[in-house]
Amino acid sequence: MVNVTLGAKEELLRRKADEVEESRELTLRIVPGSTDEPVLVPDIRRVEDEVVEHLGTPVLLVAREVVRWLGETVIDCRCNPQGTRLILREQAGANVRGRAHLARRG
């Protein structure tokens, strides 16, 4: 199961509206990037996906192998002067990779 904070769900919903507004079928998907850091890409839902919803709207798709790859991390958000960033952070008491920025693949 993917752990996503309420703030991150709200940010994902905003990003989905900004980035995939043309198609109701597209949602953001988290995938490992080229440097093994996670990135977000627009994609369609697959039967085996774990789907994170906010206010009844799918905001994040996660394949089974990515759920395992993420382990006990939490998808969260941080606000700074440059805007809101989605991050991965350790779940309290878990032994995971640490923090990583969740970027968008262009």
Residue frames relative to the residue before (quaternion, step in Angstrom):
aa qw qx qy qz dx dy dz
M 1.0000 0.0000 0.0000 0.0000 0.00 0.00 0.00
V 0.3574 -0.7255 0.5532 0.1998 3.55 -0.95 0.93
N 0.2599 -0.7612 0.5783 0.1367 3.57 -0.91 0.97
V 0.0431 0.7957 -0.5967 0.0941 3.58 -0.62 1.19
T 0.3790 -0.7297 0.5190 0.2336 3.59 -0.78 1.00
L 0.6590 -0.5015 0.3821 0.4101 3.56 -1.27 0.36
G 0.6479 0.5222 -0.3216 0.4518 3.59 0.94 -0.84
A 0.6561 0.4971 -0.3087 0.4766 3.59 1.01 -0.79
K 0.6207 0.5290 -0.3435 0.4657 3.60 1.03 -0.72
E 0.6514 0.5084 -0.3169 0.4656 3.58 0.97 -0.83
E 0.6578 0.4961 -0.3047 0.4778 3.59 0.99 -0.81
L 0.6351 0.5173 -0.3280 0.4705 3.60 1.00 -0.75
L 0.6336 0.5208 -0.3280 0.4688 3.59 1.01 -0.78
R 0.6459 0.5099 -0.3128 0.4742 3.60 0.99 -0.84
R 0.6753 0.4904 -0.2948 0.4654 3.59 0.91 -0.93
K 0.6199 0.5308 -0.3511 0.4590 3.56 1.00 -0.76
A 0.6536 0.5082 -0.3159 0.4634 3.60 0.91 -0.86
D 0.6804 0.4919 -0.2800 0.4656 3.60 1.03 -0.80
E 0.8121 0.3663 -0.1396 0.4322 3.56 0.85 -1.02
V 0.8090 0.2161 -0.1084 0.5357 3.60 1.01 -0.62
E 0.2204 0.8363 -0.4795 0.1484 3.56 1.18 0.60
E 0.6105 0.5843 -0.3620 0.3936 3.60 1.08 -0.58
S 0.8044 0.2237 -0.0938 0.5424 3.58 1.01 -0.71
R 0.3590 -0.7347 0.5371 0.2072 3.56 -0.75 1.03
E 0.6059 0.5765 -0.3469 0.4245 3.60 1.23 -0.37
L 0.6711 0.5024 -0.3023 0.4538 3.59 1.14 -0.52
T 0.0173 -0.7487 0.6626 -0.0111 3.50 -1.20 0.79
L 0.5571 -0.5901 0.4483 0.3747 3.58 -1.21 0.33
R 0.1533 -0.7709 0.6155 0.0583 3.55 -1.06 0.88
I 0.2995 -0.7220 0.5913 0.1985 3.56 -1.04 0.77
V 0.0422 0.7901 -0.6062 0.0808 3.56 -0.86 1.07
P 0.5405 -0.5781 0.4728 0.3874 3.60 -1.18 0.39
G 0.3484 -0.7421 0.5370 0.1988 3.57 -0.92 0.90
S 0.7573 -0.4032 0.2702 0.4368 3.53 -1.32 -0.04
T 0.7353 0.3531 -0.2253 0.5329 3.61 1.14 -0.51
D 0.5679 -0.6212 0.3465 0.4141 3.57 1.29 0.47
E 0.4995 0.5797 -0.4596 0.4508 3.57 1.23 0.47
P 0.5044 -0.6749 0.4371 0.3147 3.62 -0.93 0.76
V 0.0710 -0.7687 0.6344 0.0399 3.54 -1.18 0.69
L 0.3792 -0.6964 0.5613 0.2370 3.55 -1.31 0.38
V 0.0067 0.7835 -0.6203 0.0360 3.55 -0.96 0.95
P 0.4870 -0.6301 0.5012 0.3385 3.61 -1.09 0.60
D 0.1304 0.7897 -0.5873 0.1202 3.60 -0.93 0.86
I 0.4803 -0.6332 0.5121 0.3258 3.55 -1.32 0.12
R 0.5799 -0.5953 0.4407 0.3394 3.54 -1.24 0.55
R 0.1707 -0.7518 0.6301 0.0934 3.54 -1.12 0.84
V 0.6740 -0.5320 0.3334 0.3893 3.55 -1.14 0.64
E 0.7455 0.4348 -0.2294 0.4501 3.60 0.89 -0.92
D 0.4748 0.7032 -0.4254 0.3148 3.63 1.24 -0.08
E 0.3343 -0.6251 0.6498 0.2745 3.48 -1.33 0.45
V 0.1626 -0.8009 0.5733 0.0585 3.58 -0.82 0.99
V 0.2002 -0.7473 0.6245 0.1072 3.54 -0.88 1.03
E 0.1078 -0.8066 0.5805 0.0289 3.57 -0.80 1.05
H 0.0665 -0.7506 0.6542 0.0652 3.49 -1.34 0.46
L 0.8362 -0.0254 -0.0486 0.5457 3.56 -0.72 1.13
G 0.7164 -0.4738 0.2382 0.4533 3.55 1.04 0.87
T 0.6437 0.4998 -0.3146 0.4867 3.59 1.29 0.08
P 0.4332 -0.6706 0.5227 0.2991 3.62 -0.87 0.84
V 0.0870 -0.8243 0.5590 0.0191 3.60 -0.77 1.03
L 0.8023 0.1016 -0.0458 0.5864 3.60 1.20 -0.37
L 0.1753 -0.7528 0.6289 0.0845 3.54 -1.03 0.93
V 0.0136 -0.7979 0.6020 -0.0282 3.55 -0.96 0.91
A 0.3454 -0.7369 0.5472 0.1959 3.58 -0.68 1.11
R 0.6709 -0.5250 0.3458 0.3933 3.59 -1.17 0.59
E 0.6844 0.4842 -0.3009 0.4546 3.59 0.88 -0.91
V 0.6314 0.5102 -0.3357 0.4779 3.59 1.13 -0.55
V 0.5754 0.5609 -0.3743 0.4628 3.61 1.10 -0.64
R 0.6700 0.4798 -0.2931 0.4849 3.59 0.93 -0.89
W 0.6416 0.5388 -0.3104 0.4491 3.59 0.99 -0.88
L 0.6752 0.4905 -0.2902 0.4682 3.59 1.00 -0.82
G 0.2074 -0.8185 0.5119 0.1580 3.57 1.12 -0.61
E 0.8098 -0.2641 0.2245 0.4734 3.54 -0.92 -0.97
T 0.3887 0.7314 -0.4881 0.2751 3.62 1.16 0.33
V 0.3085 -0.7128 0.6023 0.1843 3.51 -1.35 0.41
I 0.2959 -0.7052 0.6104 0.2061 3.57 -0.98 0.82
D 0.0301 0.8016 -0.5868 0.1101 3.53 -0.61 1.22
C 0.2896 -0.7395 0.5627 0.2294 3.59 -1.24 -0.12
R 0.1488 -0.7552 0.6335 0.0793 3.51 -1.28 0.57
C 0.2641 -0.7518 0.5848 0.1519 3.55 -0.99 0.86
N 0.0654 0.7631 -0.6408 0.0526 3.55 -1.07 0.81
P 0.7330 -0.4310 0.2677 0.4530 3.63 -1.19 0.12
Q 0.6623 0.5021 -0.3048 0.4651 3.61 1.15 -0.51
G 0.6971 -0.4235 0.2749 0.5091 3.59 1.23 -0.20
T 0.6387 -0.5089 0.4079 0.4083 3.54 -1.31 -0.28
R 0.1217 -0.7882 0.6015 0.0453 3.56 -0.91 0.96
L 0.3375 -0.6878 0.6008 0.2283 3.54 -1.08 0.76
I 0.0398 -0.8039 0.5933 -0.0138 3.54 -0.93 0.91
L 0.3343 -0.6519 0.6212 0.2780 3.53 -1.38 0.16
R 0.0146 0.7940 -0.6074 0.0229 3.56 -0.92 0.87
E 0.6178 -0.5471 0.4164 0.3816 3.50 -1.29 0.35
Q 0.4008 -0.6510 0.5844 0.2722 3.50 -1.16 0.70
A 0.5992 -0.5797 0.3979 0.3827 3.59 -0.96 0.79
G 0.8359 0.1741 -0.1559 0.4967 3.56 -0.80 1.05
A 0.6024 0.5654 -0.3657 0.4285 3.62 1.23 -0.02
N 0.3407 -0.7082 0.5803 0.2136 3.53 -1.26 0.48
V 0.2230 0.7872 -0.5339 0.2136 3.59 -0.02 1.32
R 0.7885 -0.4084 0.2433 0.3902 3.54 -1.38 0.10
G 0.5479 -0.5630 0.4534 0.4211 3.64 1.00 -0.57
R 0.7167 -0.4419 0.3212 0.4335 3.55 -1.22 -0.45
A 0.0328 0.7617 -0.6470 0.0135 3.49 -1.19 0.65
H 0.4373 -0.6713 0.5338 0.2705 3.52 -1.12 0.70
L 0.2944 -0.7431 0.5780 0.1647 3.56 -0.98 0.87
A 0.1164 -0.8382 0.5325 0.0166 3.56 -0.16 1.33
R 0.4307 -0.6454 0.5560 0.2981 3.50 -1.39 0.14
R 0.3300 -0.7151 0.5746 0.2227 3.54 -0.97 0.81
G 0.3283 -0.7981 0.4821 0.1509 3.54 -0.75 1.09
